[in-house]
Amino acid sequence: MPSPVAHFSMGAFLWFFLKDHMGAGWQRTRLPRWTLLGLFLLFSILPDFDAVLGILAGDMYRFHNQQSHSIFFGILVSAVLAVGLHALLRVMSFARFPEVSRKKWIFVICLSYQLHLLMDLFTHGRGLRLFWPLTSERVPAPVELFVGLRWSKGIWSSAHWLTLANELLFSLCLFLICLLASRRRSR
């Protein structure tokens, strides 16, 4: 699986292109624009929260990259999280915030979640249970674009330097796309 470097880069990429489409409600809240970026980064890493259980239990393979890495689970989590986030922001007395609809939150969270799965799918490894609960079969990488982390080698393995280099190159490509889009908008 890619490291958080690649997933956070994708979250920042999505934020860059979608921040202005979250609606006027976001701009009028007292929340800073960086809060929205933070939410996008959180959403981009969401499927990997199962790794926390793996680290705590000392058994990464038992917990990480299981049911949480399925399309259906992602849709369910996105809907529940979007409704909860929308309600939380209303309770926190950001009265004008409801202009950012639940549908937009569901879209952003689901898009972030599914892009995470797509990136994981194109990573060297054991594949994903994309269609769980319909089947527990793992879908292997059709093409390996990411080197990925090798948990079996330990968290501080020197093998992760290749992963980091691969993901920094990916991040640079996303940054260049944002830079070109920004220049194009300013013209």
N, C-alpha and C positions, 0 to 999 in steps of 0.2 A: 504494500500500500504506500502511496506517497506520504511524505511527512507533512506536518502542519504547514511547512513553508509553501508547498504547492497549493494546498487547500486554502490557506489564508490569502495567497495571491489571487486565487479565483474569486474569493469573497470580495476583495478590494476591487477587482475588475468588474464584478457585478454592481457594486456600490457606485463606481464611476459612471456606469451607463444607466443605472436605474434611480439614482438619488433624486433627480429632478422629476421623476414620474410618480413619486410617492404622494404627490398632491400638495396643495397649498396648506393643508392642515399641518404637515410636518414643519414647513417653514415658519408658521405662526406660533408654534409651541415654544416653550422656554427651553426645550432640549437643544443642546448644541448639535451641529451637523455631524460632529465626530461621534456622537452617540449612535447615529444611524450607521456609520461605518462600523462601529463596534458590534452592532446587531448583525450586520452582514457577515462580519468575520466569525461571529458565534455560529450563525446558521451554516456557514461553509464547513465547519468542523463537526457539526452536530452528530453525524453517524458514528464518529469515532469516540463518543462518550462511553461506549462500551469498553474501550481500552482501559478506562479507569478501574473497572471491575477486574479486568485481566491483570493489571498491575498489582492491585490490592490482594488478589487471590494467588498471585504468583503463577498464573496459568493463562497466558495471553491467548493461546489457541482455543481455549474453552469458551472464552467470552467475546473476543474481538473478531469482527468480520463474520458474524453469524446472522441472526434474524434482522438486526438493525440495518444490515446492508441489503435490504430488499426494496423493490419499488413500492410495494403495497404498504410496508411499514413506514416508508418515507412519506407517503401521502397521508397516512393516518396521523403521524407525528406532526406534520406540517399543519394540518387542519386544527388539531388540538392546541398546538403551540400558538397558532395565529389567533384563535379565539381567546386564549388565555392572555396573550400579550396585549391584544386590543382592550380587553377588560381591565387589565392591570394599569394600563396607561390612562384609562378613563378614571379609575379609582384614585390614581395619583393626582387627580384634579387638573389634568391637562384637558380642560373642557372642550377646547376647539379641536382636539386630536381626532375625534371620531371621523373627521373628513378623510383620514387615511383608513380606507375600508378594510374589513376583514378579508375580502377577496384579494386585495393587493398584498396583504401580509401572507395569505396562503400561497399566492403566486410566488412571492420572493423566497419564502422559506422552502417551498417545494422545489423551486428551480435550484436553489442552493444545494438542497439535499440530493437531488437527482444528478446534478453536476459532480458532486462529491462521488457518487456511485459510479458515474461514467469515468472519472479519473481513476478510481480504484480498479475499474474493469480493464483499463488499458495499462495496468501495472503488472510486472512479473509477480507471480504468486499462485495461490491455490484456487483462484477464481472467487466469484461471488454467488451467494444464494439469492439471485435477483428476483426470482419468482416465488419465494417463500411467502405464504404458507401453501401455495399450490403444489410445490415440489421443493425438496431439500437439495436437489442436484445443484452443483456449482457450475456456473458459466465461466469458462476459462477466458483469458485475455486473447482476443482475436489478433491483436498486434500489441507489442509491448512498447509504449511510449515513455513510461516511467520505470526507472530502476527499482524504486521502492525500498522500504525499510525491511531489513531481515531481523525480525525479533529474536530468532534463534541464535543469532551471533551476539546478542546482548545490546543494551541501549548505547553503550559507548564504543561500539566496534568501529575500527578504521574503515570498514566496508561502507559505512554511511557517508563518507566523504564523496563517493561517486554519486550517491543519491542526492546529496546537497548540490553538487555541481549540476546534475541533470535538472533539478528543480529550480535552481537559480537561473538557468538558461530559459526554462519555461516562464519563470516570473519576468525575466527581461523581455521576452516576446510579448507578454500581456501588457507590460509597461509601454512598450513601443506602440502597440495598437492604441492604447489610451492616449499617448502623446500625439499620434497622427490624428486621432478623432478630435482631440482638443484643438489642434491647429486648424482642422477643417471647420469646426464650429465657429472659431474666431474670424474666419474669412467671410 
